[in-house]
Amino acid sequence: MMAASRNNEAIIPFEESEQRAKLQAYNETKHNIPDKIPVVPRNFVSGWPLIQVSLFAADDSQEHLTYQPVLGGGTCHFIPIGGFSFAGLLAKIPGSVKCEKPYDDETVAPEKFTLDNIHTFLQGFKIYHPGTGMGVACESMGSIGKKLYLIAPLGDNRKLLAALEKVFSYAVKKNSGIIAIEGWYDAKPLTAEQIQSGINRDIAVFYNGQIFVDLGILLDQKVKDPEIREYLASIFKVAEFQQLKLQDTGFKPAFINRKRIGLFSSDNGEEEKIALPPSPRNGI
């Protein structure tokens, strides 16, 4: 059994595909939908979901692999990637969920509510999960960009909304040169090393070509609302996920290598080592 070391804010991405079999087996034993654990990308250390805050495309045509934003074109084309990603996490919580493209009055299947389909939602989106009482919406304000809305049954919604609106700026260092969406001119291509050095590692990680933020750390550092934190931990089943880890030490990311970068300590006090996989390219 492994316990988190003093570096409590380490982020180790745990992909949905690696969790699915274990969580599906667990969920089959639960007859009540609210007791099921959502299959979402998580931080293996904390158990909290990961919010994707970037949408980069990789270019391997040059000597070094580089990354540039997929989206661009000025303020009117802006979309809050972090807010959309959070909405996508809600769509994966078991139970009925309503996803819409508000300007087309078109209902979208929850499984289509992913960043791979972001171009479908550039004019706006709306998602509501009745079982949790949470909803996220985004509407176009024309030349001044998009406006994000949030509904939550507990706590101060404004704090969580503000954090989701600014989450990319929390993830990257000031003057790092990393941007989420291009303006009218192409952004300077960045290497993985430049992005790694330009993110705030206490809250973000660069993995598989994208930047992710631990939702729990975001809540602790920026939202600071105990009711919202407790409620989100409940609907994403953070404690239950962590308990599964304790019960099955084989339930972990496949790339963990205990002979490299130390992020964990074992029960006997000896440091165990892990490393993220090389050559990040695409999102989780």
VMD Tcl script that draws the C-alpha trace (Angstrom):
set ca {
  {0.00 0.00 0.00}
  {1.30 3.44 -0.91}
  {0.71 6.67 0.98}
  {1.14 10.19 -0.30}
  {4.43 11.75 0.70}
  {5.04 15.29 1.92}
  {4.51 16.45 -1.65}
  {0.72 16.28 -1.26}
  {0.14 18.29 -4.42}
  {1.86 15.90 -6.80}
  {-0.26 15.24 -9.90}
  {-0.07 11.87 -11.60}
  {-2.63 11.51 -14.40}
  {-4.76 8.35 -14.30}
  {-6.51 7.83 -17.63}
  {-10.12 6.74 -17.96}
  {-9.16 3.70 -20.03}
  {-6.98 2.40 -17.19}
  {-9.74 2.86 -14.62}
  {-12.71 1.60 -16.62}
  {-12.62 -2.15 -15.97}
  {-12.12 -1.72 -12.22}
  {-14.78 0.96 -11.85}
  {-17.30 -0.87 -14.02}
  {-16.93 -3.94 -11.82}
  {-17.34 -1.78 -8.71}
  {-20.36 0.06 -10.11}
  {-22.11 -3.20 -10.98}
  {-22.29 -3.93 -7.24}
  {-24.07 -0.63 -6.58}
  {-27.83 -0.58 -7.16}
  {-28.27 3.13 -6.49}
  {-26.98 5.40 -9.27}
  {-25.58 8.05 -6.85}
  {-23.33 5.36 -5.33}
  {-21.52 4.66 -8.60}
  {-18.03 6.13 -9.19}
  {-17.73 8.25 -12.36}
  {-15.11 7.16 -14.89}
  {-13.22 10.41 -15.45}
  {-9.54 11.37 -15.80}
  {-8.13 11.72 -12.29}
  {-5.07 12.62 -10.30}
  {-3.88 9.26 -9.02}
  {-2.48 10.89 -5.88}
  {-5.55 12.83 -4.72}
  {-8.34 10.95 -6.48}
  {-9.79 14.23 -7.75}
  {-10.82 14.68 -11.40}
  {-8.46 16.49 -13.76}
  {-9.71 19.51 -15.70}
  {-8.11 19.91 -19.13}
  {-7.33 23.60 -19.62}
  {-5.47 23.54 -22.95}
  {-6.22 22.33 -26.45}
  {-2.90 22.01 -28.24}
  {-2.04 20.35 -31.53}
  {1.33 18.65 -31.84}
  {3.60 19.37 -34.83}
  {6.31 16.79 -35.48}
  {7.34 18.15 -38.87}
  {10.41 19.91 -37.44}
  {13.44 18.65 -35.57}
  {11.70 19.10 -32.20}
  {8.09 18.25 -31.42}
  {6.19 21.50 -30.76}
  {2.70 22.51 -29.65}
  {0.30 25.29 -30.65}
  {-3.30 26.10 -29.67}
  {-5.95 24.48 -31.86}
  {-8.35 27.41 -31.47}
  {-7.80 31.01 -32.53}
  {-9.24 34.03 -34.25}
  {-9.80 36.72 -31.66}
  {-12.15 37.37 -28.76}
  {-15.30 36.38 -30.61}
  {-13.86 32.88 -31.08}
  {-12.81 32.48 -27.46}
  {-14.31 29.61 -25.45}
  {-13.51 28.76 -21.81}
  {-11.74 25.43 -22.25}
  {-11.58 24.77 -18.51}
  {-15.30 25.47 -18.08}
  {-16.11 23.18 -21.00}
  {-13.86 20.47 -19.55}
  {-15.59 20.75 -16.16}
  {-18.97 20.44 -17.90}
  {-17.64 17.33 -19.64}
  {-16.80 15.83 -16.25}
  {-20.40 16.39 -15.14}
  {-21.61 14.61 -18.28}
  {-19.76 11.47 -17.14}
  {-21.40 11.25 -13.73}
  {-23.84 8.29 -13.78}
  {-27.48 9.23 -14.17}
  {-29.51 11.20 -16.68}
  {-27.88 14.33 -18.05}
  {-29.07 16.90 -20.55}
  {-26.54 18.35 -23.00}
  {-27.52 20.99 -25.54}
  {-26.27 23.32 -28.23}
  {-28.43 26.27 -27.17}
  {-28.41 28.19 -30.45}
  {-29.53 25.18 -32.45}
  {-31.95 23.85 -29.79}
  {-30.18 20.58 -30.42}
  {-29.75 17.87 -27.80}
  {-26.33 16.24 -27.79}
  {-25.50 12.78 -26.44}
  {-23.39 13.09 -23.26}
  {-20.61 10.96 -24.75}
  {-20.19 13.60 -27.49}
  {-19.50 16.29 -24.90}
  {-15.72 16.09 -25.15}
  {-12.91 18.41 -26.17}
  {-12.44 16.28 -29.29}
  {-15.76 17.76 -30.41}
  {-15.07 21.33 -29.24}
  {-15.80 22.79 -32.68}
  {-19.40 21.62 -32.31}
  {-19.82 23.88 -29.27}
  {-18.01 27.06 -30.30}
  {-21.28 29.02 -30.30}
  {-22.13 27.83 -26.81}
  {-23.17 24.84 -24.75}
  {-25.44 23.86 -21.91}
  {-25.34 20.87 -19.62}
  {-27.49 20.01 -16.61}
  {-27.25 16.95 -14.37}
  {-30.53 16.66 -12.41}
  {-29.18 14.03 -10.05}
  {-26.48 16.36 -8.78}
  {-28.30 19.64 -9.25}
  {-25.30 21.03 -11.12}
  {-25.23 22.72 -14.48}
  {-22.83 24.67 -16.68}
  {-23.70 26.86 -19.65}
  {-21.82 29.13 -22.02}
  {-23.32 31.62 -24.44}
  {-21.85 33.82 -27.11}
  {-21.65 37.54 -26.42}
  {-20.55 38.35 -29.96}
  {-17.41 40.44 -30.26}
  {-16.81 40.44 -26.49}
  {-16.46 36.68 -26.29}
  {-18.35 34.06 -24.27}
  {-20.05 34.19 -20.90}
  {-19.92 31.20 -18.57}
  {-22.73 30.31 -16.15}
  {-22.82 27.76 -13.34}
  {-25.49 26.25 -11.10}
  {-24.54 24.42 -7.90}
  {-26.87 23.41 -5.05}
  {-24.44 24.31 -2.26}
  {-21.89 27.01 -1.48}
  {-21.10 30.23 -3.29}
  {-21.44 29.52 -7.01}
  {-19.62 32.73 -7.86}
  {-16.36 31.46 -6.36}
  {-16.37 28.26 -8.40}
  {-17.42 30.11 -11.54}
  {-14.60 32.64 -11.14}
  {-12.07 29.83 -10.66}
  {-13.25 28.02 -13.81}
  {-13.06 31.25 -15.81}
  {-9.48 31.86 -14.70}
  {-8.23 28.30 -14.38}
  {-5.81 28.52 -17.34}
  {-4.12 31.58 -15.84}
  {-3.67 29.65 -12.59}
  {-2.10 26.75 -14.46}
  {0.63 28.75 -16.24}
  {3.27 31.10 -14.93}
  {3.07 34.79 -15.74}
  {5.05 35.68 -18.89}
  {5.50 32.00 -19.70}
  {4.41 32.57 -23.29}
  {1.84 29.77 -23.03}
  {-1.61 30.73 -24.30}
  {-4.87 28.78 -24.46}
  {-6.30 30.31 -27.65}
  {-4.53 32.24 -30.38}
  {-5.49 35.76 -31.43}
  {-5.44 36.88 -35.05}
  {-1.80 35.84 -35.39}
  {-0.22 32.44 -34.85}
  {1.25 31.78 -31.43}
  {4.91 30.86 -31.14}
  {5.29 27.05 -31.17}
  {6.48 25.67 -27.84}
  {8.36 22.50 -27.01}
  {7.29 20.14 -24.24}
  {10.23 21.36 -22.16}
  {9.11 24.99 -22.52}
  {5.57 24.11 -21.47}
  {6.80 21.98 -18.57}
  {8.88 24.87 -17.25}
  {6.05 27.35 -17.79}
  {3.32 25.68 -15.76}
  {2.65 25.98 -12.04}
  {3.41 22.46 -10.90}
  {1.61 22.88 -7.59}
  {-1.70 22.89 -9.45}
  {-1.07 21.71 -13.03}
  {0.60 18.97 -15.05}
  {1.56 18.68 -18.73}
  {0.65 15.22 -19.91}
  {0.01 13.68 -23.34}
  {0.36 17.07 -24.97}
  {-2.14 18.96 -22.80}
  {-2.24 20.89 -19.51}
  {-4.45 19.57 -16.74}
  {-5.42 20.99 -13.34}
  {-6.37 18.97 -10.26}
  {-9.92 20.04 -9.34}
  {-9.31 19.45 -5.63}
  {-6.23 21.67 -5.60}
  {-8.13 24.33 -7.55}
  {-10.86 24.26 -4.91}
  {-8.35 24.47 -2.05}
  {-6.22 27.24 -3.54}
  {-8.73 29.42 -5.38}
  {-12.33 28.62 -4.42}
  {-11.90 28.11 -0.67}
  {-15.54 27.17 -0.08}
  {-15.89 24.07 2.15}
  {-19.46 23.38 1.04}
  {-18.58 23.32 -2.64}
  {-15.50 21.20 -1.99}
  {-17.42 18.66 0.07}
  {-20.21 18.46 -2.47}
  {-17.93 17.99 -5.47}
  {-15.94 15.36 -3.57}
  {-19.24 13.59 -2.95}
  {-20.55 13.58 -6.53}
  {-17.20 12.58 -8.01}
  {-16.78 9.94 -5.29}
  {-13.25 10.97 -4.34}
  {-13.20 9.08 -1.00}
  {-14.60 5.94 -2.60}
  {-12.00 6.11 -5.36}
  {-9.20 6.46 -2.82}
  {-10.57 3.48 -0.89}
  {-10.38 1.34 -4.03}
  {-6.70 2.25 -4.33}
  {-6.08 1.06 -0.79}
  {-7.88 -2.22 -1.45}
  {-6.04 -2.97 -4.69}
  {-2.46 -1.76 -5.03}
  {-2.50 -2.87 -8.67}
  {-5.08 -0.20 -9.43}
  {-2.73 2.50 -10.69}
  {-1.42 4.08 -13.90}
  {0.52 1.61 -16.03}
  {3.48 3.95 -16.51}
  {4.38 4.20 -12.82}
  {8.06 3.35 -12.43}
  {9.34 3.15 -8.87}
  {12.95 3.66 -9.90}
  {12.61 7.29 -10.97}
  {11.21 10.69 -9.89}
  {10.12 10.34 -6.24}
  {6.55 11.32 -5.47}
  {5.44 8.67 -2.99}
  {6.58 7.06 0.23}
  {5.80 3.47 1.15}
  {4.51 2.07 4.42}
  {8.03 1.29 5.62}
  {9.10 4.89 5.05}
  {11.21 4.15 1.96}
  {10.64 6.44 -0.98}
  {8.97 4.87 -4.00}
  {9.58 6.38 -7.42}
  {7.42 7.18 -10.41}
  {7.77 8.94 -13.73}
  {5.41 10.32 -16.33}
  {5.67 8.76 -19.79}
  {7.87 10.49 -22.37}
  {6.89 12.30 -25.58}
  {3.49 13.78 -24.65}
  {1.29 14.30 -27.70}
  {-2.48 14.11 -27.23}
  {-4.98 14.74 -24.43}
  {-6.34 12.09 -22.09}
}
mol new
graphics top color blue
foreach p $ca { graphics top sphere $p radius 0.5 }
foreach p [lrange $ca 0 end-1] q [lrange $ca 1 end] { graphics top cylinder $p $q radius 0.2 }
display resetview
